[in-house]
Amino acid sequence: MTAPLSTAARVPGAPRRRGGVWRAVLGSCTVGLLLTLLTGGWLVWDNQRLVTTQRFVSSEALPEEFAGFRVVQVSDLHSRSFGEDNAHLVEAVRAARPDAIAVTGDLVDRTSPSSHVALDLVEDLQEIAPVYYVTGNHEELYPGTPELLLGLEQRGAVVLRGDAVVLERDGARLAIAGIDDPRVLAPGELRAEQTEEQLTLDRLRALREALEDGGGEADGAPFTVLLSHRPEMIREYAATGMDVVLAGHAHGGQVRLPLIGGLIAPDQGFFPRFTEGVHRRDGTALVISRGLGSSIAPIRVNNPAEIVVITLER
């Protein structure tokens, strides 16, 4: 005898209950929304952060008198502000107690409506320590660059355009030098048919020759800290005997991937090699700042803005 059909059993052909499906859809949407909000919140927080990175650079060529000399590198600001009147950035630099402050290009963005953010910042930084500045590629396209350079000098900054300032301690000498970005014509230069690498090499050779002629050193030029915007030209820096080079431009690769590093950088393309940290070639140490602003995209991912504190050691 056939058992009676259970009332809980599904009758063939009867419609499925849709409540469970909709609950699953609603749950998935809720999880997706929460993940989106968390990701968005994290990106906002990450893009507002300002970190201080310590880098120690050792060289046997460094005079003992300059051991412990501290340089704070400020790079690729792109007219950005950290707090009212850049108070957070100024305080971070002040806390590092620098002997010198190096501004390695792109102080303004080519789309900046004015240079007042950059000039006000440098005026405040100048009260902490001497400020040395070189141009970046955005200064080439920024229409107010002549006024910017004049304003920087009026506020006490040293604008380095193929020259150097030689510091002395108990008879020992250290040069802080700088060259323009290869897209920016230096004073007296004409646009020539040569690559950016060749132009940079020519500028570095001229700078090296001037340092050797005027350095007063028995063995040639004094120990030199070079400010230059481009990190990818490490070969040219090493070929001309630069001791320490401070560069930016790469924005840390814009998006930093775990175990991989930067995703993309100007003039290096995808998965660039030179985006942060200390890189060595022959006797040259290249220090790269991830910088403070953005230009390829309006956000940075896993890549907080940074100032770099470089301490020279023997």
Backbone torsions as a table, in degrees:
resi	resn	phi	psi	omega
1	MET	NA	132.0	-177.9
2	THR	-74.3	132.8	179.8
3	ALA	-69.6	147.0	-179.9
4	PRO	-66.1	147.0	-179.9
5	LEU	-66.7	126.7	178.6
6	SER	-67.6	142.6	179.4
7	THR	-69.5	-18.3	-179.7
8	ALA	-85.6	-15.6	-178.2
9	ALA	-73.5	149.3	-180.0
10	ARG	-82.8	130.0	177.5
11	VAL	-79.4	127.7	179.2
12	PRO	-52.4	134.9	178.8
13	GLY	88.9	-11.3	179.8
14	ALA	-75.2	145.7	-179.1
15	PRO	-66.9	143.4	177.6
16	ARG	-70.9	150.2	174.1
17	ARG	-72.6	133.0	-175.9
18	ARG	-97.1	-6.4	-177.8
19	GLY	-60.5	-42.2	-179.6
20	GLY	-64.6	-37.6	179.6
21	VAL	-64.2	-46.0	-178.8
22	TRP	-66.7	-35.4	176.7
23	ARG	-63.7	-39.1	178.2
24	ALA	-65.1	-42.0	178.9
25	VAL	-63.4	-45.2	180.0
26	LEU	-62.7	-40.4	178.3
27	GLY	-63.3	-42.8	179.4
28	SER	-63.8	-42.0	179.2
29	CYS	-64.1	-39.7	179.4
30	THR	-63.8	-45.2	178.2
31	VAL	-62.2	-43.1	179.1
32	GLY	-61.5	-42.0	179.4
33	LEU	-64.2	-43.6	179.4
34	LEU	-63.1	-42.1	178.0
35	LEU	-62.9	-39.9	178.9
36	THR	-63.9	-44.1	179.4
37	LEU	-65.2	-41.6	179.1
38	LEU	-65.0	-42.8	179.3
39	THR	-64.8	-44.2	178.7
40	GLY	-62.6	-43.1	178.1
41	GLY	-63.2	-40.8	178.6
42	TRP	-64.6	-40.4	179.2
43	LEU	-64.0	-42.0	177.8
44	VAL	-61.6	-47.3	179.7
45	TRP	-62.4	-44.8	-177.5
46	ASP	-64.1	-34.9	-178.6
47	ASN	-81.1	-10.8	176.3
48	GLN	-97.1	-9.6	-176.9
49	ARG	-72.4	149.9	172.6
50	LEU	-133.1	119.1	-177.5
51	VAL	-114.4	155.0	175.5
52	THR	-111.2	122.5	-178.9
53	THR	-108.8	129.4	179.0
54	GLN	-94.4	129.8	174.7
55	ARG	-127.1	131.7	179.1
56	PHE	-113.2	123.3	-176.0
57	VAL	-117.1	118.5	-177.7
58	SER	-102.9	141.4	176.2
59	SER	-154.5	130.7	176.8
60	GLU	-69.6	-18.1	179.8
61	ALA	-79.2	-13.6	-178.5
62	LEU	-69.5	128.3	175.2
63	PRO	-60.0	141.3	-178.8
64	GLU	-56.0	-32.2	-178.0
65	GLU	-65.1	-21.6	-179.3
66	PHE	-104.7	8.4	174.6
67	ALA	-62.9	129.5	-176.2
68	GLY	91.8	-1.3	177.8
69	PHE	-61.1	130.1	-170.9
70	ARG	-118.3	126.1	177.6
71	VAL	-117.5	128.8	172.0
72	VAL	-97.5	125.6	-179.5
73	GLN	-99.6	125.4	176.0
74	VAL	-117.0	118.5	-172.8
75	SER	-136.1	148.1	170.5
76	ASP	53.5	51.2	178.0
77	LEU	-66.6	-38.3	-178.3
78	HIS	53.0	39.5	176.5
79	SER	63.1	21.4	-179.0
80	ARG	-80.8	154.3	178.1
81	SER	-120.3	137.8	174.6
82	PHE	-114.8	94.5	-174.2
83	GLY	82.2	169.6	-179.8
84	GLU	-62.7	129.4	-177.5
85	ASP	55.8	30.5	179.6
86	ASN	56.2	34.7	-175.7
87	ALA	-60.8	-38.8	-178.9
88	HIS	-66.0	-40.8	179.5
89	LEU	-67.3	-44.5	179.4
90	VAL	-61.1	-42.8	-179.4
91	GLU	-66.1	-36.7	178.3
92	ALA	-64.9	-40.3	177.0
93	VAL	-66.4	-43.8	-179.6
94	ARG	-60.5	-40.6	-178.2
95	ALA	-64.1	-24.6	-179.5
96	ALA	-78.4	-12.7	177.8
97	ARG	52.2	61.2	-176.0
98	PRO	-78.0	154.1	167.5
99	ASP	-85.9	-24.7	178.8
100	ALA	-153.3	154.3	177.6
101	ILE	-121.0	125.0	-178.6
102	ALA	-108.9	121.9	176.7
103	VAL	-106.7	109.3	-168.9
104	THR	-103.3	51.2	168.1
105	GLY	93.1	164.4	-177.2
106	ASP	53.3	43.9	175.7
107	LEU	-65.1	-33.5	173.8
108	VAL	-114.5	161.2	171.2
109	ASP	-97.0	149.9	-178.8
110	ARG	-61.6	-19.5	179.0
111	THR	-97.5	4.5	-176.9
112	SER	-59.9	132.8	178.2
113	PRO	-68.5	-26.9	177.2
114	SER	-158.6	173.3	-178.6
115	SER	-103.9	13.0	-173.0
116	HIS	-65.6	-34.4	178.7
117	VAL	-62.4	-45.5	-179.8
118	ALA	-65.0	-46.1	-177.0
119	LEU	-67.5	-41.1	178.0
120	ASP	-62.8	-39.7	179.0
121	LEU	-62.5	-49.1	-178.2
122	VAL	-62.5	-37.2	177.2
123	GLU	-60.4	-40.6	177.9
124	ASP	-71.0	-39.9	-179.8
125	LEU	-66.2	-34.0	-178.4
126	GLN	-62.5	-23.4	177.4
127	GLU	-76.9	-14.3	-179.7
128	ILE	-91.4	-48.0	-177.8
129	ALA	-162.4	163.4	177.2
130	PRO	-57.4	137.4	-177.9
131	VAL	-108.3	129.5	177.3
132	TYR	-118.8	136.8	-170.0
133	TYR	-135.0	141.4	167.8
134	VAL	-129.6	156.7	-178.9
135	THR	-76.6	156.4	170.3
136	GLY	-115.9	-176.9	-177.4
137	ASN	-68.3	-25.8	179.5
138	HIS	-71.4	-24.5	176.1
139	GLU	-66.9	-22.4	178.2
140	GLU	-67.8	-39.8	-175.2
141	LEU	-94.5	-13.9	179.9
142	TYR	-72.7	122.6	-174.0
143	PRO	-67.3	-21.3	-177.0
144	GLY	-98.1	21.2	-176.4
145	THR	-60.4	-42.7	177.9
146	PRO	-57.2	-42.7	178.1
147	GLU	-67.8	-35.7	177.4
148	LEU	-61.3	-49.1	-178.3
149	LEU	-63.2	-41.2	177.4
150	LEU	-63.8	-43.4	179.6
151	GLY	-63.1	-37.2	178.0
152	LEU	-64.0	-44.6	179.1
153	GLU	-64.6	-39.2	179.1
154	GLN	-64.7	-26.4	179.0
155	ARG	-92.0	6.1	173.2
156	GLY	97.9	-2.4	179.1
157	ALA	-72.9	150.6	175.1
158	VAL	-96.4	113.1	179.3
159	VAL	-90.8	113.7	-176.4
160	LEU	-98.8	121.4	-177.2
161	ARG	-134.5	63.7	-177.3
162	GLY	92.5	17.4	179.8
163	ASP	-134.6	-172.1	-173.0
164	ALA	-151.0	158.3	170.0
165	VAL	-115.0	128.9	-178.7
166	VAL	-103.6	120.7	178.9
167	LEU	-95.2	150.1	-179.4
168	GLU	-127.5	139.4	173.1
169	ARG	-139.4	112.1	178.3
170	ASP	50.9	41.7	178.0
171	GLY	87.8	-15.4	176.6
172	ALA	-83.7	153.1	-173.4
173	ARG	-128.4	143.7	175.5
174	LEU	-139.4	130.0	-178.7
175	ALA	-102.3	133.1	168.5
176	ILE	-106.8	113.0	-173.0
177	ALA	-119.6	166.8	179.1
178	GLY	-160.5	149.8	174.7
179	ILE	-129.2	154.7	176.9
180	ASP	-68.6	157.2	167.7
181	ASP	-59.2	144.2	-176.7
182	PRO	-62.6	-13.8	176.4
183	ARG	-89.5	-4.4	179.5
184	VAL	-106.2	125.6	178.4
185	LEU	-73.9	126.9	175.4
186	ALA	-75.1	162.2	179.6
187	PRO	-54.4	128.6	178.1
188	GLY	84.7	-5.8	-179.3
189	GLU	-83.4	149.1	171.5
190	LEU	-114.3	146.6	179.1
191	ARG	-63.4	119.6	-175.3
192	ALA	-114.3	162.5	178.1
193	GLU	-85.0	79.2	177.6
194	GLN	-150.2	158.5	-179.3
195	THR	-73.1	163.1	176.9
196	GLU	-62.6	-34.6	178.3
197	GLU	-65.7	-42.4	-179.6
198	GLN	-68.6	-40.0	176.9
199	LEU	-61.1	-44.6	178.5
200	THR	-62.4	-41.8	179.3
201	LEU	-62.9	-41.7	178.3
202	ASP	-62.8	-43.5	178.7
203	ARG	-62.8	-42.4	-178.9
204	LEU	-66.2	-39.1	178.6
205	ARG	-64.2	-42.4	178.1
206	ALA	-63.8	-40.5	178.6
207	LEU	-64.9	-45.0	179.4
208	ARG	-60.3	-42.8	179.5
209	GLU	-62.5	-42.2	178.6
210	ALA	-63.9	-39.4	179.0
211	LEU	-66.6	-39.5	178.9
212	GLU	-67.7	-38.0	-178.9
213	ASP	-72.9	-35.2	-174.5
214	GLY	-108.9	0.3	-175.4
215	GLY	-75.3	-25.9	-179.5
216	GLY	72.7	16.4	-178.7
217	GLU	-95.0	141.4	179.3
218	ALA	-64.1	-32.2	-176.6
219	ASP	-103.3	21.4	177.5
220	GLY	108.2	-140.1	-174.3
221	ALA	-71.6	152.3	174.3
222	PRO	-69.3	165.5	173.7
223	PHE	-53.7	129.0	-170.0
224	THR	-121.5	128.5	169.1
225	VAL	-104.0	114.0	-176.1
226	LEU	-99.7	133.0	171.3
227	LEU	-99.3	123.3	179.5
228	SER	-153.5	137.5	-170.6
229	HIS	-69.0	-33.5	-166.6
230	ARG	-94.8	118.3	178.8
231	PRO	-80.0	-24.6	-174.1
232	GLU	-72.1	-6.7	-178.2
233	MET	-97.8	35.6	-179.8
234	ILE	-60.3	-32.0	179.4
235	ARG	-62.2	-42.1	-179.9
236	GLU	-68.2	-39.1	178.6
237	TYR	-63.1	-43.6	-178.9
238	ALA	-68.5	-37.2	-177.4
239	ALA	-64.1	-23.8	-178.6
240	THR	-107.4	13.6	170.0
241	GLY	72.5	28.3	176.3
242	MET	-71.9	133.8	-175.3
243	ASP	-76.8	-52.9	178.8
244	VAL	-133.2	134.6	179.0
245	VAL	-123.3	132.1	176.3
246	LEU	-109.5	124.5	-176.4
247	ALA	-138.8	166.6	178.5
248	GLY	-137.8	-117.7	168.7
249	HIS	72.0	-35.1	-171.9
250	ALA	-84.9	-11.5	-179.4
251	HIS	53.5	31.5	178.6
252	GLY	67.7	12.7	-175.8
253	GLY	85.4	7.4	177.2
254	GLN	65.0	-58.1	175.2
255	VAL	-117.1	122.9	-178.6
256	ARG	-105.0	123.6	-177.3
257	LEU	-101.4	136.3	179.0
258	PRO	-55.3	135.9	177.5
259	LEU	67.7	-6.0	-178.2
260	ILE	-113.0	-46.6	-177.4
261	GLY	105.0	-151.0	-175.3
262	GLY	-66.7	148.2	-178.6
263	LEU	-89.0	-44.7	-175.6
264	ILE	-153.8	145.4	-180.0
265	ALA	-145.9	147.9	177.1
266	PRO	-57.9	136.2	177.3
267	ASP	64.8	6.8	173.2
268	GLN	-124.7	-19.8	178.5
269	GLY	77.4	-153.8	-176.7
270	PHE	-76.7	147.0	179.7
271	PHE	49.3	58.4	-177.0
272	PRO	-69.7	153.7	-178.3
273	ARG	-85.4	-36.1	-171.3
274	PHE	-110.4	92.2	-178.2
275	THR	-126.9	-22.0	179.8
276	GLU	-165.9	169.8	171.9
277	GLY	84.5	-165.0	-178.6
278	VAL	-113.4	126.7	178.6
279	HIS	-121.9	140.5	-177.8
280	ARG	-120.2	140.8	173.9
281	ARG	-142.6	119.0	-174.2
282	ASP	53.4	-123.3	-179.2
283	GLY	-97.2	12.7	-176.1
284	THR	-104.1	132.7	174.4
285	ALA	-108.5	120.6	179.4
286	LEU	-104.1	119.4	178.1
287	VAL	-105.7	124.2	-176.1
288	ILE	-114.3	126.2	174.9
289	SER	-91.3	140.9	173.0
290	ARG	-72.5	-13.7	175.0
291	GLY	80.1	-176.6	-172.0
292	LEU	-114.5	-27.9	-174.6
293	GLY	-117.9	-165.4	-178.4
294	SER	-138.4	154.8	173.8
295	SER	-141.9	-36.2	179.2
296	ILE	-66.9	-44.2	178.9
297	ALA	-139.8	156.9	-175.6
298	PRO	-75.2	-7.2	179.6
299	ILE	-129.4	157.1	172.9
300	ARG	-115.2	147.6	-177.0
301	VAL	-122.9	125.4	-179.4
302	ASN	54.0	38.7	-168.5
303	ASN	-152.9	67.9	-175.8
304	PRO	-64.8	151.3	175.6
305	ALA	-59.7	145.8	-177.7
306	GLU	-142.8	149.6	159.9
307	ILE	-106.7	150.5	-177.7
308	VAL	-116.2	131.3	175.8
309	VAL	-104.4	113.7	-178.6
310	ILE	-102.8	119.9	177.1
311	THR	-108.9	123.1	-179.8
312	LEU	-85.2	134.6	-178.7
313	GLU	-134.5	160.6	173.2
314	ARG	-101.1	NA	NA
